[in-house]
Amino acid sequence: MEPLAHGGDLAAARRMFPDAPEPFVDLSTGINPHSYPLPTFPPEIFARLPERTAVRHLAVIAAQAYGAPSPDHVRPAPGTQILLPLVAHLAEPGRAAVLSTTYAEHKRAAMLAGHSVDSIDNVGAASGSDLVIVVNPNNPDGSVVPRDALLPLAKQLARTGGLLVIDEAFGDVAPISTSLAGDVGRGNIVVLRSFGKFFGLAGLRLGFAIAAPSLIERLDAMLGPWAVSGPALHVGEKAMVDQAWKEQTLAHLTDAKTRLDGLLIRAGLEVIGGTSLFRLTRSPDAEQLFMRLGRAGILVRRFTEQPDWLRWGLPRSENDWQRLSDALN
C-alpha cells in the first residue's frame, strides 16, 4: 500500500512542467511560508542521543499549549504522519469510519492496522464503528465539526470500546474552543497535533499525540526510545512558548488569507472553504487552470476525486504574490 500523492513534490512538478520558469512557487501545501526563526543549536545536540527528560519537558510545554489535562496525556513524535497507523492500532481491527473528503492517509493507515474503512459524510453515520477519524479543521475544505457533536459520539463509541481520533493538524489557526485536547481524559479520544504546519517547519518532523495515559503508554512503547530528534525537541521547546510570535503570525496569516481570497475571486474562482493557511476553490476549469499555472512555474494542489477543486497555499514573498497575480490574469 504505497503512500498517496500529496502536495509539495517539486521534483514531480519539474518533470510535468520542464519548461516552467524557476524557482517554482509552491502553493500546493498548507504550510506557513514564514517559518519560525531557528534558534542557536548547542553542538552536542547533534552528537548525543536525546534524553527522556527533554521529551518530558516538551510534553509539559505541549500540554499547556494545547490544553491537555497533564503532560502524562502527551507524547511527542517525529511528525503526526508516523502516528497515524500506530493510533489506528489502538483499536481492535474492525470497522473504521473516516469523515470525508479529507486527508487520504487516514484511510490507508486504518487499512494497514487491519480495519475495513468506510468514508462517511457526517458523524451521525459513524454508528457501529470501532474507529472513527475526523480531521478538524478539515483538510482541504476547512470545515469544523463542533465539540457538542463529537463528544456524544465519543460517549457512544465508549459503550462498545470504540476509539475516536481527531486530527487537529490545523488546530493552531482554529478557535481553541473547537479542540478536544482537554477532553482526552474520557479515555477513548486521541487528538493529533502537528507542529510543522503552523510553525512552517515541516521538515523538522515533530507532532504530538494527546490521549489518556494508558493510550499514551501504548504509543510510547510502539515509538520506542529516541523517536524525536534532539534538534526537533530543542526547536519545539523554544517555539511553543513564544507567544508573541504566535500572535503576530496569526494576524499575518489572516491578512494573507484575505489577500489571497481577493486574487482568487477576481480571477472568477469560487472560494468554498479553507483555513488561514490554505484556501479551497471550485471551478469547472480547474484542470486547465492547474496546467496553466504549472507552465508558469506555480504549483497548486489538485484532487483526483474532486476534479473541479484546487487548494491554494499562501505565497511567500511579494515576487511570489506578483507571479500568482500575473498567472491568474
C-alpha positions in Angstrom: 0.0 0.0 0.0 2.0 2.9 -1.3 1.6 6.4 0.3 -0.7 8.5 -1.7 0.4 11.6 -3.7 0.4 14.9 -1.8 1.4 18.5 -2.4 5.0 19.7 -2.1 6.5 17.4 -4.7 8.6 19.9 -6.7 10.6 17.1 -8.4 7.3 15.8 -9.9 6.3 19.3 -10.9 9.5 19.8 -12.7 9.0 16.6 -14.6 5.5 17.6 -15.5 6.5 21.2 -16.5 10.1 21.0 -17.7 10.0 24.4 -19.3 8.4 26.3 -16.4 10.4 29.3 -15.0 12.4 28.7 -11.8 12.1 28.9 -8.9 8.7 27.2 -8.6 6.2 29.0 -6.4 4.9 26.1 -4.3 1.4 26.7 -3.2 0.5 23.0 -3.0 0.8 22.6 0.8 -0.9 24.2 3.8 2.4 25.0 5.5 3.1 28.5 6.8 5.5 30.1 4.3 7.1 32.3 7.0 8.6 29.8 9.3 9.7 30.2 13.0 13.3 31.6 13.2 15.6 28.7 14.1 17.4 29.2 17.5 21.0 28.5 18.0 21.8 24.8 18.4 24.3 23.6 21.0 26.8 21.4 19.1 26.3 18.5 21.4 22.6 18.3 20.4 23.7 16.5 17.2 26.3 14.3 18.9 24.2 12.8 21.7 21.0 10.8 21.8 18.0 12.8 23.0 17.3 12.3 26.7 13.9 11.3 28.1 14.0 14.4 30.3 13.9 16.5 27.1 11.0 14.6 25.8 9.2 15.1 29.1 9.9 18.8 29.1 8.4 19.2 25.7 5.4 17.2 26.8 4.9 19.7 29.6 5.1 22.6 27.2 2.7 21.0 24.7 0.2 20.1 27.4 0.0 23.8 28.3 -0.1 25.0 24.7 -2.8 22.6 23.6 -4.9 22.4 26.8 -4.2 18.8 27.6 -5.1 17.6 31.1 -1.4 16.9 32.0 2.0 16.1 30.5 1.1 12.4 31.1 -1.5 12.8 28.4 1.0 13.9 25.7 3.5 12.0 23.6 5.9 13.9 21.2 6.5 12.1 18.0 8.5 12.6 14.8 5.5 14.1 13.0 1.9 13.1 13.0 2.3 11.0 9.8 4.1 8.3 11.7 1.4 8.3 14.4 -1.5 7.5 12.0 -1.1 3.7 11.8 0.1 3.5 15.4 -3.1 5.2 16.6 -5.2 3.1 14.3 -3.7 0.0 16.0 -5.0 1.2 19.4 -8.4 0.0 18.3 -9.1 -3.7 17.7 -9.4 -4.4 13.9 -13.0 -3.8 12.8 -14.9 -1.1 11.0 -13.3 2.3 10.7 -15.2 5.4 9.5 -13.4 8.4 8.1 -15.3 11.7 7.7 -14.6 12.6 4.1 -13.5 14.2 1.8 -10.2 14.6 3.7 -6.6 13.7 4.1 -6.3 10.3 2.4 -3.5 8.9 4.6 -6.0 8.2 7.4 -7.8 5.6 5.3 -4.5 3.9 4.3 -3.3 3.9 7.9 -6.6 2.3 9.2 -6.3 -0.3 6.5 -2.7 -1.1 7.5 -4.0 -1.6 11.0 -6.4 -4.2 9.8 -9.6 -2.2 9.6 -12.2 -2.2 6.9 -12.8 1.5 6.1 -15.9 3.4 5.1 -16.0 7.0 4.1 -18.8 8.9 5.7 -20.2 12.4 5.1 -21.5 13.2 8.6 -20.6 12.0 12.1 -24.1 10.6 12.5 -23.2 7.9 10.0 -20.4 6.6 12.3 -22.7 4.5 14.4 -21.4 0.9 14.9 -17.8 1.8 14.1 -14.8 0.6 16.1 -12.6 3.5 15.0 -13.8 7.0 13.8 -11.4 9.5 12.4 -12.3 13.2 12.0 -9.9 15.9 10.7 -10.9 19.1 12.5 -10.5 21.7 10.9 -10.8 19.5 7.8 -8.2 19.4 5.0 -9.0 20.6 2.3 -12.2 22.5 3.0 -11.5 23.8 6.5 -14.9 22.7 7.8 -15.2 22.2 11.6 -17.3 19.6 13.5 -18.3 21.3 16.8 -17.4 19.7 20.1 -21.0 19.2 21.0 -21.3 16.8 18.1 -18.1 15.0 18.7 -18.4 14.4 22.5 -21.7 12.5 22.2 -20.0 10.4 19.5 -17.1 9.6 21.8 -19.6 8.6 24.5 -21.4 6.3 22.1 -18.2 4.7 20.9 -17.1 4.1 24.5 -20.0 1.8 25.1 -18.6 -0.7 22.7 -14.8 0.0 23.2 -14.6 2.2 20.1 -12.0 4.9 19.6 -12.4 8.5 18.3 -9.4 10.1 16.6 -9.4 13.8 16.0 -6.7 15.1 13.7 -6.2 18.8 14.6 -3.2 19.3 12.3 -4.5 22.8 11.6 -5.8 23.4 15.1 -3.4 26.3 15.7 -5.4 28.5 13.3 -8.8 27.4 14.7 -10.6 28.7 17.8 -9.3 26.9 20.9 -12.9 26.1 21.8 -13.1 23.6 18.9 -10.3 21.4 20.2 -10.9 18.1 22.1 -7.4 18.1 23.6 -8.9 18.9 27.0 -11.4 16.0 26.7 -9.0 13.1 26.3 -9.4 12.1 29.9 -12.6 10.4 28.8 -10.4 7.6 27.8 -11.3 6.8 24.2 -10.3 10.1 22.4 -7.0 10.6 20.7 -6.1 14.1 19.4 -3.2 14.6 17.0 -1.5 18.0 16.7 1.1 19.0 14.1 4.0 21.3 14.8 5.4 21.9 11.3 2.3 23.4 9.6 1.7 26.5 11.8 5.4 27.0 12.6 6.4 26.5 9.0 9.0 23.8 9.8 7.5 20.7 8.3 11.0 19.2 7.6 11.7 19.2 11.3 9.2 16.3 11.7 7.5 17.0 15.0 4.0 16.3 16.2 2.0 15.2 19.2 -0.5 12.6 20.3 -2.8 13.6 23.1 -4.7 10.9 24.9 -5.4 9.1 28.1 -2.2 8.0 29.9 -2.9 4.3 29.2 -3.1 5.0 25.5 0.0 7.2 25.6 1.9 4.4 27.3 1.0 2.1 24.4 2.0 4.7 21.8 5.3 5.2 23.7 6.0 1.5 23.6 5.4 1.4 19.8 7.5 4.5 19.1 10.4 3.3 21.3 13.3 5.4 22.6 14.8 8.4 20.8 11.9 8.7 18.3 12.1 12.5 18.3 15.5 14.1 17.4 17.4 16.4 19.7 17.2 19.3 17.3 13.4 18.9 17.0 12.9 18.8 20.8 15.1 22.0 21.0 13.2 23.9 18.4 9.8 22.8 19.7 10.7 23.9 23.2 11.7 27.4 22.1 8.8 27.9 19.5 5.9 26.7 21.5 6.4 29.2 24.4 6.9 32.2 22.0 3.5 33.7 22.5 4.4 37.0 20.8 5.5 35.2 17.6 2.2 33.1 17.7 0.0 36.2 17.9 1.9 38.1 15.2 1.8 35.1 12.9 -2.0 34.5 13.4 -2.6 38.2 12.4 -0.3 37.9 9.4 -2.0 34.7 8.2 -5.4 36.3 8.5 -4.3 39.2 6.3 -2.6 36.9 3.8 -5.8 34.8 3.6 -7.9 37.8 2.8 -5.4 39.0 0.2 -5.4 35.5 -1.5 -9.2 35.3 -1.5 -9.3 38.7 -3.3 -7.0 37.4 -6.0 -8.9 34.2 -6.5 -12.3 35.9 -6.6 -11.1 38.5 -9.1 -10.0 35.6 -11.2 -13.5 34.3 -11.3 -12.9 31.4 -8.9 -15.4 30.3 -6.2 -13.8 30.1 -2.7 -15.6 27.3 -1.0 -13.5 26.8 2.2 -10.2 26.6 3.8 -8.3 28.0 6.8 -5.9 30.9 7.1 -3.1 28.5 5.9 -4.8 27.4 2.7 -7.9 28.1 0.5 -10.1 25.8 -1.5 -11.7 26.8 -4.8 -14.2 25.2 -7.2 -14.2 25.8 -10.9 -15.2 23.8 -14.0 -11.9 24.8 -15.5 -9.8 23.6 -12.5 -7.7 21.1 -14.6 -6.9 23.7 -17.3 -6.0 26.3 -14.6 -3.7 23.8 -12.8 -1.9 23.2 -16.1 -1.6 26.9 -17.0 -0.3 27.7 -13.5 2.2 24.8 -13.8 3.6 26.1 -17.0 4.0 29.5 -15.3 6.0 27.8 -12.5 3.3 27.8 -9.9 2.2 24.6 -8.2 -1.2 24.2 -6.6 -3.0 21.1 -5.2 -5.5 19.3 -7.3 -7.7 16.3 -6.3 -8.4 13.3 -8.5 -11.7 12.6 -6.6 -12.8 16.2 -6.9 -11.6 17.4 -10.3 -13.2 20.8 -10.0 -11.3 21.6 -6.8 -8.0 23.3 -6.3 -6.3 24.1 -3.0 -4.0 27.1 -2.7 -1.4 27.8 -0.1 0.0 31.2 0.8 2.7 32.9 -1.4 5.9 33.6 0.5 7.3 36.8 -1.0 6.0 39.8 -2.9 7.5 38.4 -6.0 5.5 35.2 -5.5 2.3 37.2 -5.0 3.0 39.1 -8.2 3.7 35.9 -10.2 0.5 34.4 -9.0 -1.5 37.6 -9.8 0.1 37.7 -13.3 -0.7 34.0 -13.9 -4.3 34.3 -12.8 -4.8 37.3 -15.0 
